[in-house]
Amino acid sequence: MQADLHPPPTRAVASGWRGFMNDWASDREAFPVPWGKAMMWIFLLSDTFVFGCFLTSYMTVRVSTTVPWPNPSEVFSLNIGGVDVPLILIAIMTFVLISSSGTMAMAVSMAMRRERQRAAVLMIATAALGATFVGMQAFEWSKLIHEGVRPWGNPMGAEQFGSSFFMITGFHGLHVSAGVVYLLVVAWRVQRGHYERNGGNYQIVEIAGLYWHFVDLVWVFIFAFFYLW
């Protein structure tokens, strides 16, 4: 009797679906992308929608208000040596945050080479630059509050300016602050060799890098829409 070398197609399909469901149920990789990276991409996608709504609302308010909008070059200027320098603090903040993307990229590269000490140092440097950015943003907030800008009012023009500014920059600053803590925790675990004891998988550094680069990219849009427009 000849053996059946070709099992029925329905049995193969059922086995495939059963295997797919087993992978999901046992928390294995159901796609070629690791779970941690996939979840970070999903989180960043959802955050993109949030920031997109904020910036779209800001543009809508900006073009629809009948009260003159404050001039960013005047509002965000600093008096240095008796001369008002427009956007000087914002330019420094942007330089610091963009530079942190460079140190984060180098940290990922060092982690992929299993040079954990250098990776940890570069992540700490990235966190320090992020903390510097948040500190300068706090100074910017205190300056505007001292000048009378509030979420519900603004002596320089349209009242919506204060609410838009504090909401958008505050939400972004919260992301940077959370990122600083996140990077320090991962750097501490890298430096102590935690991932060496778990098979030498430094993928968490790359995942942290995805978050940090996203935060930097969002700032580029905030800088363009809020400070240059």
C-alpha positions as CSV (number, residue, x, y, z in Angstrom):
1,M,0.0,0.0,0.0
2,Q,1.5,3.3,-1.1
3,A,2.0,5.9,1.7
4,D,0.4,9.3,1.4
5,L,3.3,11.6,0.9
6,H,1.1,14.7,0.6
7,P,-1.0,15.5,3.7
8,P,-4.3,17.4,3.1
9,P,-3.9,21.2,2.8
10,T,-6.4,21.9,5.5
11,R,-4.3,20.0,8.0
12,A,-1.2,22.2,7.1
13,V,-3.2,25.4,7.4
14,A,-4.6,24.4,10.8
15,S,-1.1,23.5,12.0
16,G,0.2,26.9,10.8
17,W,-2.5,28.8,12.6
18,R,-2.1,26.7,15.7
19,G,1.6,27.5,15.7
20,F,0.9,31.2,15.2
21,M,-1.5,31.2,18.2
22,N,1.0,29.2,20.3
23,D,3.7,31.8,19.6
24,W,1.4,34.6,20.7
25,A,0.2,32.8,23.8
26,S,3.7,31.8,24.9
27,D,5.0,35.4,24.4
28,R,7.4,34.4,21.5
29,E,8.3,36.3,18.4
30,A,5.3,36.1,16.0
31,F,7.0,38.5,13.6
32,P,10.7,38.9,12.5
33,V,10.8,41.9,14.8
34,P,11.5,41.3,18.5
35,W,8.7,42.1,20.9
36,G,10.5,44.9,22.7
37,K,11.2,46.8,19.5
38,A,7.8,46.2,18.1
39,M,6.1,47.5,21.2
40,M,8.3,50.6,21.2
41,W,7.4,51.3,17.6
42,I,3.7,51.0,18.4
43,F,4.1,53.4,21.4
44,L,6.0,55.9,19.2
45,L,3.3,55.7,16.6
46,S,0.6,56.5,19.1
47,D,2.7,59.3,20.5
48,T,3.1,60.7,17.0
49,F,-0.6,61.0,16.7
50,V,-0.7,62.9,20.1
51,F,2.0,65.4,19.1
52,G,0.4,65.7,15.6
53,C,-2.9,66.6,17.2
54,F,-1.2,69.2,19.4
55,L,0.7,70.8,16.6
56,T,-2.4,70.8,14.3
57,S,-4.4,72.4,17.0
58,Y,-1.7,75.0,17.5
59,M,-1.7,75.9,13.8
60,T,-5.5,76.1,13.8
61,V,-5.5,78.5,16.7
62,R,-2.7,80.5,15.3
63,V,-4.3,81.2,11.9
64,S,-7.9,81.7,13.3
65,T,-7.3,84.1,16.2
66,T,-8.1,87.8,15.6
67,V,-5.7,89.0,18.2
68,P,-2.1,89.6,17.1
69,W,0.2,86.7,17.9
70,P,3.4,87.5,19.8
71,N,6.5,87.7,17.8
72,P,8.7,84.7,18.8
73,S,11.9,86.7,18.1
74,E,10.9,89.2,20.8
75,V,9.3,86.8,23.3
76,F,12.1,84.3,23.3
77,S,15.0,86.8,23.3
78,L,17.6,87.2,26.0
79,N,19.3,90.4,27.1
80,I,23.1,89.8,26.9
81,G,25.3,92.8,27.5
82,G,22.5,95.2,27.1
83,V,21.5,93.7,23.7
84,D,18.4,91.6,23.1
85,V,19.5,88.5,21.2
86,P,16.5,86.7,19.6
87,L,16.1,82.9,20.1
88,I,19.6,82.5,21.5
89,L,18.4,80.2,24.3
90,I,16.3,78.1,21.9
91,A,19.2,77.7,19.6
92,I,21.4,76.4,22.4
93,M,18.6,74.1,23.6
94,T,18.2,72.7,20.1
95,F,22.0,72.2,19.7
96,V,22.2,70.3,23.0
97,L,19.3,68.0,22.2
98,I,20.5,67.3,18.6
99,S,24.0,66.6,20.0
100,S,22.4,64.0,22.4
101,S,21.2,62.1,19.4
102,G,24.8,61.7,18.3
103,T,25.9,60.4,21.6
104,M,22.9,58.0,21.7
105,A,23.8,56.7,18.3
106,M,27.4,56.0,19.4
107,A,26.1,54.3,22.5
108,V,24.0,51.9,20.4
109,S,27.1,51.2,18.2
110,M,29.2,50.4,21.3
111,A,26.5,48.2,22.7
112,M,26.3,46.2,19.4
113,R,30.1,45.7,19.7
114,R,29.6,44.5,23.3
115,E,31.7,47.4,24.6
116,R,29.5,47.9,27.6
117,Q,31.6,50.4,29.5
118,R,31.8,52.8,26.6
119,A,28.1,52.2,25.9
120,A,27.2,53.1,29.5
121,V,29.3,56.2,29.5
122,L,27.8,57.5,26.2
123,M,24.3,56.8,27.6
124,I,25.1,58.8,30.7
125,A,26.4,61.6,28.5
126,T,23.1,61.5,26.5
127,A,21.1,61.7,29.7
128,A,23.2,64.6,30.9
129,L,22.5,66.5,27.7
130,G,18.8,65.7,28.1
131,A,18.8,67.0,31.7
132,T,20.6,70.1,30.5
133,F,17.9,70.7,27.9
134,V,15.2,70.3,30.6
135,G,17.0,72.7,32.9
136,M,17.1,75.4,30.1
137,Q,13.5,74.8,29.4
138,A,12.7,75.4,33.0
139,F,14.6,78.7,32.8
140,E,12.6,79.6,29.7
141,W,9.3,78.8,31.5
142,S,10.3,80.9,34.6
143,K,11.3,83.8,32.4
144,L,7.9,83.8,30.6
145,I,6.0,83.4,33.9
146,H,7.9,86.3,35.4
147,E,6.8,88.4,32.3
148,G,3.2,87.5,33.0
149,V,2.5,84.7,30.5
150,R,0.0,82.2,31.8
151,P,-2.0,79.3,30.3
152,W,-5.1,81.5,30.6
153,G,-3.6,84.8,29.6
154,N,-0.8,86.7,27.9
155,P,0.1,90.4,28.1
156,M,2.0,90.2,24.8
157,G,-0.9,89.3,22.6
158,A,-3.2,86.4,21.9
159,E,-4.3,84.6,25.1
160,Q,-4.0,81.2,23.3
161,F,-0.2,81.7,23.1
162,G,0.3,80.8,26.8
163,S,-1.9,77.7,26.8
164,S,-0.3,76.4,23.6
165,F,3.2,77.1,24.7
166,F,2.9,75.5,28.1
167,M,1.0,72.5,26.9
168,I,3.2,71.5,23.9
169,T,6.6,72.3,25.4
170,G,5.6,70.8,28.8
171,F,4.4,67.6,27.2
172,H,7.7,67.3,25.3
173,G,9.7,68.2,28.4
174,L,7.9,65.4,30.2
175,H,9.0,63.0,27.5
176,V,12.6,64.2,27.8
177,S,12.6,63.9,31.6
178,A,11.2,60.3,31.4
179,G,13.8,59.5,28.7
180,V,16.6,60.8,31.0
181,V,15.5,58.4,33.8
182,Y,15.1,55.6,31.3
183,L,18.6,56.0,29.9
184,L,20.2,56.2,33.3
185,V,18.5,52.9,34.4
186,V,19.5,51.1,31.2
187,A,23.1,52.6,31.5
188,W,23.3,51.3,35.1
189,R,22.3,47.8,34.1
190,V,24.7,47.9,31.1
191,Q,27.6,49.0,33.3
192,R,26.9,46.3,35.8
193,G,26.9,43.6,33.1
194,H,23.3,42.7,33.6
195,Y,22.8,41.9,29.9
196,E,26.0,39.9,29.7
197,R,24.5,37.5,32.2
198,N,21.4,37.3,30.0
199,G,23.0,36.1,26.8
200,G,24.8,39.3,25.8
201,N,21.7,40.8,24.2
202,Y,22.0,44.6,24.2
203,Q,18.9,45.2,22.2
204,I,17.4,47.3,25.0
205,V,20.0,50.0,24.2
206,E,18.7,50.1,20.6
207,I,15.1,50.3,21.9
208,A,16.1,53.2,24.2
209,G,17.8,54.9,21.2
210,L,14.5,54.7,19.2
211,Y,12.7,56.5,22.0
212,W,15.4,59.2,22.3
213,H,15.6,59.9,18.6
214,F,11.9,60.2,18.5
215,V,12.0,62.8,21.2
216,D,14.6,64.7,19.3
217,L,12.7,64.6,16.1
218,V,9.5,65.9,17.8
219,W,11.5,68.9,19.0
220,V,12.6,69.7,15.5
221,F,8.9,70.1,14.6
222,I,8.1,72.1,17.7
223,F,11.1,74.4,17.0
224,A,10.0,75.0,13.4
225,F,6.3,75.6,14.2
226,F,6.5,77.4,17.5
227,Y,9.8,79.4,17.4
228,L,10.4,80.1,13.7
229,W,6.8,80.7,12.5
